[in-house]
Amino acid sequence: MMFYQRGSSRDKLSAFEMKEGLYHALQQLGAKKKVLLIPPDFTRLHSRAGDLTALAYSYYKNAVTDILPALGTHRPMTGAEISAMFPAVPAELFRVHDWRNRLSTLGRIPADYIAAISGGAVAYDWPAQVSSLITEGDYDLILSIGQVVPHEVAGMANYNKNLFVGTGGTEGINKSHFLGAAYGMERIMGRAVNPVRQVLNRASDEFLQQFPIVYVQTVIGRDESGDLALRGLFIGDDEECYRLAAELSLQVNFTMLEKPLQKVVVYLDPGEYKSTWLGNKSIYRTRMAIADGGELIILAPGLHEFGEDAQIDQLIRQYGYAGTPAILALIEKETALQQNLSAAAHLIHGSSEGRFSVTCCPGHLRREEIESVHFQYGDLHTMLQRYHPEHLQEGYNTLADGEEIYFIHNPAIGLWAYQERFISSQA
């Protein structure tokens, strides 16, 4: 059931309109005694989920007993990040999700179903895991808050992914990520229906109906001035909420190009992107736009690690972004990768498969570290002198010496592809 919906590619919801929409939905839900809020973490700072979480807290006040950021495998939020993203919300309400502990397995999706929908890419069963806070908290409302935007694992982010991955467990996260990688990232990104989402949706139908979950979904796009704008707000308790948001997201977050790009420059804000685990969105979201033999330059002043989890960081350093055939071969013989399929999926996702070069310009990693994971190294100071974000506009730029580049200020906001490759990825 939908409790509120508004959005179009021309809409630009104000802070007041966002509050009005949320409160309109909450009024329909009636009074609540115990509420759990599940927003994204700081990596979704621009989602407006922080503002919506603060509004929900303001509405329910003491009825909000717990706030569980959907960390997935990310590092816990710092106090400074919580204060910045969730203004006026008491820090003592925040709980830290541990993807290796305090979990509940609600049931399993059978292997034969997953093999059928993935065309045989994988043939294992999948556990529907969520934080035990959800199953044991006896809440009369669980608000799952987040942004629908193209995503490399689930096709489009959020909805039930916020629960099964954001508050999920080791096995569930590993297997869902590897399902997407094995099926093919370029066959999934920007598509609301795909094998990973089919698994999540079936799990919702079978295992989440007993919980009072309502989804608050935003769609964020750039306005005519290049600033971020709230293009849509969709609030409901079923798949329609996600479907409507996904349809709008494709309109405002997906850029279809007529021809491939020879050189793409992506900037990673140092406050958001400190690892390649997150920063490789610069590769995921642009890979279908870059020409064979082209170049991707990643300006990453905050980059100081590969994985946000120590174990995953070690695996990335050990095996690197070596390409799909090499990683699949390693999985066959390396127990460490077999037990960390999300890391293996990440290694596949982060490779250009030799089709274009990736030049990474880190703020805190050494040349030998970058080159050891099969990226080219670029000196950040030198590259910023030539490609400074303040001197570039979003999209096409021609520099003083005639060089043509395509600049992206934040890869998490969208998906870019040229038409021929996007169509051929479906074959």
C-alpha positions in Angstrom: 0.0 0.0 0.0 1.2 3.5 -0.9 1.0 6.1 1.9 2.5 9.0 -0.1 3.9 9.4 -3.6 5.2 12.4 -5.4 7.9 12.8 -8.0 8.9 13.6 -11.6 12.0 14.5 -13.5 10.9 18.2 -13.1 10.0 18.1 -9.4 12.2 19.8 -6.9 10.7 19.1 -3.5 11.6 21.6 -0.8 12.5 20.8 2.8 8.9 21.7 3.8 7.4 19.6 1.1 9.5 16.6 2.1 8.4 17.0 5.8 4.8 17.4 4.7 4.9 14.3 2.6 6.5 12.2 5.4 4.2 13.4 8.0 1.2 12.8 5.8 2.3 9.1 5.5 3.0 8.8 9.2 -0.4 10.2 10.2 -2.0 7.4 8.2 0.0 4.8 10.2 -1.4 6.1 13.5 0.2 6.3 16.9 3.1 4.0 17.6 4.7 2.9 20.9 8.1 1.5 19.7 9.7 2.5 16.5 12.9 1.4 14.8 14.5 3.6 12.1 16.9 2.0 9.5 18.6 4.7 7.5 21.7 4.4 5.3 25.1 5.3 6.6 27.4 8.3 5.7 28.1 6.8 2.3 24.6 7.9 1.4 25.0 11.4 2.8 23.2 13.1 -0.2 20.2 10.7 -0.1 18.2 13.1 2.2 17.7 10.0 4.4 19.5 11.8 7.2 16.9 14.6 7.1 14.0 12.2 6.9 15.4 10.2 9.9 15.6 13.4 11.9 12.0 14.3 10.9 10.8 10.8 11.8 12.4 11.2 15.2 10.9 14.6 15.7 7.4 13.1 14.8 7.6 10.1 17.1 10.0 11.4 19.7 10.4 9.0 22.6 8.7 6.2 20.7 11.9 5.9 18.6 14.0 3.6 20.7 16.6 2.5 18.2 18.3 3.7 15.0 20.2 1.1 13.1 22.2 2.5 10.1 22.3 -0.1 7.3 26.0 -0.5 7.3 26.3 -3.8 5.5 30.0 -4.4 5.4 30.9 -0.8 6.0 32.7 0.7 9.0 30.6 2.0 11.8 29.7 5.6 11.6 31.8 8.0 13.7 30.2 10.5 16.1 31.0 13.3 13.8 29.3 11.6 10.9 26.2 10.9 12.9 26.0 14.5 14.0 26.5 15.8 10.4 24.0 13.4 8.8 21.3 13.2 11.5 21.0 16.7 13.0 19.3 17.0 16.4 18.9 13.2 16.8 20.3 11.8 20.1 23.5 9.9 19.5 22.6 7.3 22.2 19.8 6.0 19.9 22.2 4.7 17.3 23.1 1.0 17.2 26.0 -0.5 15.2 25.2 -3.4 12.9 27.7 -6.3 13.0 27.4 -8.3 9.8 29.1 -11.3 11.4 27.1 -11.4 14.7 23.7 -10.8 16.2 21.8 -12.1 13.2 18.6 -13.9 12.5 18.1 -16.2 9.6 14.4 -16.1 8.6 14.6 -18.8 6.0 16.3 -19.8 2.8 15.6 -19.3 -0.9 16.3 -22.7 -2.6 19.2 -23.3 -4.9 17.1 -24.6 -7.8 15.2 -21.2 -8.0 18.4 -19.2 -8.0 19.9 -21.4 -10.7 16.8 -21.0 -12.8 16.6 -17.2 -12.6 20.4 -16.7 -13.0 20.6 -19.0 -16.1 22.9 -21.3 -14.1 25.4 -18.6 -13.1 25.2 -19.9 -9.6 23.4 -22.8 -7.9 23.4 -22.3 -4.2 20.7 -21.5 -1.8 20.5 -18.1 -0.1 19.8 -17.2 3.5 17.4 -14.4 4.3 19.4 -12.8 7.2 18.7 -9.6 9.1 19.9 -8.0 12.3 18.4 -9.7 15.4 17.4 -6.2 16.5 14.7 -6.4 13.8 13.4 -9.8 14.9 13.7 -9.4 18.6 12.8 -5.7 19.2 9.0 -6.1 19.2 8.5 -2.9 17.2 5.1 -1.7 16.0 6.8 0.2 13.2 10.1 -0.3 11.3 10.9 2.6 9.0 13.4 1.7 6.3 14.7 4.9 4.8 16.9 5.4 1.8 17.6 6.4 -1.8 16.7 4.5 -5.0 19.5 4.9 -7.5 21.3 2.6 -10.0 23.4 0.0 -8.2 26.0 -2.6 -9.2 24.7 -5.5 -7.2 20.9 -5.1 -6.9 20.4 -3.1 -10.2 18.7 -0.4 -8.3 19.6 0.3 -4.6 17.4 0.3 -1.6 13.9 -1.2 -0.8 14.5 -4.6 0.8 18.2 -4.5 0.0 18.4 -2.0 2.9 17.3 -4.9 5.2 18.8 -8.0 3.7 22.2 -6.5 2.8 22.3 -3.3 4.9 21.4 -5.3 8.1 22.3 -8.7 6.7 24.8 -11.3 7.5 28.0 -12.8 6.2 26.5 -15.6 4.1 23.6 -13.5 2.7 25.8 -10.6 1.7 28.5 -12.8 0.2 26.1 -14.9 -1.8 24.0 -12.0 -3.1 27.0 -10.0 -4.2 28.5 -13.0 -6.0 25.2 -13.8 -7.7 25.3 -10.3 -9.2 28.9 -10.6 -10.3 28.5 -14.1 -11.7 25.4 -13.1 -13.6 27.1 -10.0 -14.9 27.2 -6.5 -13.5 26.5 -4.8 -16.8 23.4 -7.0 -17.2 22.1 -5.7 -13.8 22.9 -2.1 -13.3 20.0 0.2 -13.8 17.5 -2.6 -14.1 14.8 -2.9 -11.4 14.2 -6.6 -12.3 17.2 -8.9 -12.2 18.2 -12.1 -10.4 19.5 -10.4 -7.2 16.3 -8.4 -6.8 14.2 -11.4 -7.6 15.8 -13.2 -4.7 15.3 -10.3 -2.4 11.7 -9.8 -3.4 10.9 -13.5 -2.9 12.5 -13.3 0.5 10.4 -10.3 1.4 7.2 -12.1 0.4 8.1 -15.2 2.3 9.8 -13.9 5.4 9.2 -10.2 6.1 5.4 -10.0 6.1 5.3 -10.6 9.9 7.2 -7.3 10.5 5.6 -3.8 10.4 8.0 -2.4 7.7 7.3 0.8 5.8 9.8 2.0 3.1 10.6 5.7 2.7 12.4 6.0 -0.6 13.9 9.2 -2.2 15.1 9.9 -5.7 17.9 12.5 -6.0 18.9 14.1 -9.3 20.8 17.2 -10.4 18.8 20.3 -11.3 19.4 22.8 -14.1 22.2 24.4 -12.0 24.0 21.2 -11.3 22.9 21.1 -7.7 21.3 18.0 -6.1 17.5 18.1 -5.8 14.9 15.8 -4.3 13.0 14.7 -7.4 10.8 12.2 -5.7 9.5 10.8 -2.4 7.7 7.5 -2.2 6.4 5.9 1.0 4.7 2.5 1.2 4.9 -1.0 2.6 5.2 -3.1 -0.6 7.1 -3.4 -3.9 5.1 -0.6 -5.6 7.0 1.9 -3.5 10.3 0.6 -4.9 8.9 0.2 -8.5 7.7 3.8 -8.7 11.0 5.2 -7.3 13.0 3.0 -9.7 11.1 4.3 -12.7 11.8 7.9 -11.7 15.4 7.1 -10.9 16.0 5.8 -14.4 14.7 9.1 -15.7 16.9 11.3 -13.6 20.0 9.2 -12.7 20.7 7.4 -16.0 22.6 9.3 -18.7 22.5 7.6 -22.1 25.3 8.8 -24.4 25.3 8.6 -28.2 29.0 7.6 -28.4 31.6 6.1 -26.0 33.8 8.4 -24.0 37.6 8.4 -24.5 38.5 10.0 -21.2 36.4 10.2 -18.0 37.5 12.0 -14.8 35.7 11.2 -11.6 36.1 13.0 -8.3 35.6 11.2 -5.0 34.7 13.5 -2.1 37.2 12.7 0.7 34.5 12.9 3.3 32.6 10.0 1.7 35.2 7.9 -0.1 38.1 6.5 1.9 38.3 3.1 0.3 38.2 1.5 -3.1 35.4 -0.7 -1.7 33.3 2.4 -2.0 35.3 4.5 -4.4 35.1 1.9 -7.2 31.7 3.2 -7.9 33.7 5.4 -10.2 34.4 2.2 -12.3 31.0 0.5 -11.9 28.9 3.5 -12.9 31.0 4.6 -15.9 32.2 1.3 -17.4 29.4 1.1 -20.0 30.2 4.7 -21.1 34.0 4.3 -21.7 35.4 3.4 -25.1 37.6 0.4 -25.7 41.1 1.7 -25.1 39.7 4.7 -23.2 40.9 6.0 -19.8 39.2 6.5 -16.4 41.0 8.9 -14.0 39.9 8.7 -10.4 40.7 11.7 -8.2 40.6 10.3 -4.7 42.0 12.6 -2.0 40.5 10.6 0.8 41.6 7.2 -0.3 43.7 5.4 2.3 42.6 1.8 2.2 41.1 -0.8 -0.1 38.5 -2.6 2.0 36.6 -1.1 4.9 36.8 -4.4 6.7 40.3 -5.6 7.6 39.9 -9.1 6.2 38.5 -7.8 2.9 41.2 -5.2 2.7 43.8 -8.0 2.9 42.1 -10.0 0.2 42.0 -7.0 -2.2 45.7 -6.4 -1.6 46.5 -10.1 -2.1 44.6 -10.7 -5.3 43.8 -7.3 -6.8 41.4 -6.4 -9.6 42.6 -9.1 -11.9 39.6 -9.6 -14.1 36.7 -12.1 -14.2 38.5 -15.1 -15.6 41.4 -14.8 -13.2 39.2 -14.3 -10.1 36.9 -17.2 -11.1 39.9 -19.4 -11.4 41.2 -18.3 -8.0 37.8 -19.0 -6.4 38.1 -22.6 -7.5 41.3 -23.1 -5.5 41.5 -20.4 -2.8 39.6 -21.1 0.4 39.9 -17.4 1.5 37.9 -16.3 -1.6 35.4 -19.1 -1.3 34.6 -18.0 2.2 34.4 -14.3 1.2 32.4 -14.2 -2.0 31.5 -10.6 -1.6 35.2 -9.7 -1.7 35.5 -12.0 -4.8 32.5 -10.2 -6.4 34.2 -6.8 -5.6 37.4 -7.9 -7.3 35.4 -8.8 -10.4 33.4 -5.5 -10.3 36.5 -3.4 -10.0 38.3 -4.7 -13.1 37.9 -3.1 -16.5 38.6 -6.5 -17.9 41.4 -4.9 -19.8 39.0 -2.9 -22.0 40.1 0.5 -20.6 42.7 1.8 -18.2 42.1 2.9 -14.7 44.4 5.6 -13.3 43.9 6.0 -9.5 45.2 9.2 -7.8 45.0 8.5 -4.1 45.5 10.9 -1.3 47.1 8.4 1.1 48.1 5.2 -0.7 51.6 4.7 -2.2 52.3 4.0 -5.9 53.3 0.4 -5.2 50.0 -0.3 -3.3 47.9 1.1 -6.2 49.8 -0.8 -8.9 49.7 -4.0 -6.9 46.0 -4.2 -7.3 46.3 -3.7 -11.1 45.5 0.0 -11.3 47.7 2.6 -12.8 49.0 5.2 -10.4 48.5 9.0 -10.8 50.0 11.7 -8.7 47.0 13.4 -7.1 48.6 16.9 -6.9 49.6 16.9 -10.5 46.2 15.6 -11.6 44.3 18.1 -9.5 46.3 20.9 -11.2 45.0 19.7 -14.5 41.6 18.4 -13.6 40.5 20.5 -10.6 36.8 19.8 -9.7 36.1 23.5 -9.2 37.2 24.3 -12.7 35.1 21.6 -14.4 31.4 21.3 -15.2 29.5 18.1 -14.9 29.7 16.3 -18.2 31.6 17.3 -21.3 34.6 19.7 -20.9 37.2 21.0 -23.3 40.4 22.1 -21.6 42.6 25.0 -22.7 44.9 22.8 -24.7 42.0 21.2 -26.5 41.8 17.9 -24.5 38.2 16.7 -24.2 37.1 14.9 -21.0 33.9 13.9 -19.4 33.7 14.9 -15.7 31.6 13.4 -13.0 31.5 15.0 -9.5 30.0 12.1 -7.6 29.6 8.6 -9.3 27.1 7.5 -6.6 24.5 9.8 -8.1 24.0 8.0 -11.4 24.8 5.6 -14.1 26.4 6.4 -17.5 26.4 4.3 -20.7 26.5 4.6 -24.4 23.5 3.2 -26.2 25.2 0.5 -28.2 27.0 -1.1 -25.2 23.9 -0.8 -23.0 21.8 -2.7 -25.5 24.5 -5.3 -26.2 24.9 -6.0 -22.5 21.4 -7.6 -22.6 22.5 -10.1 -25.1 
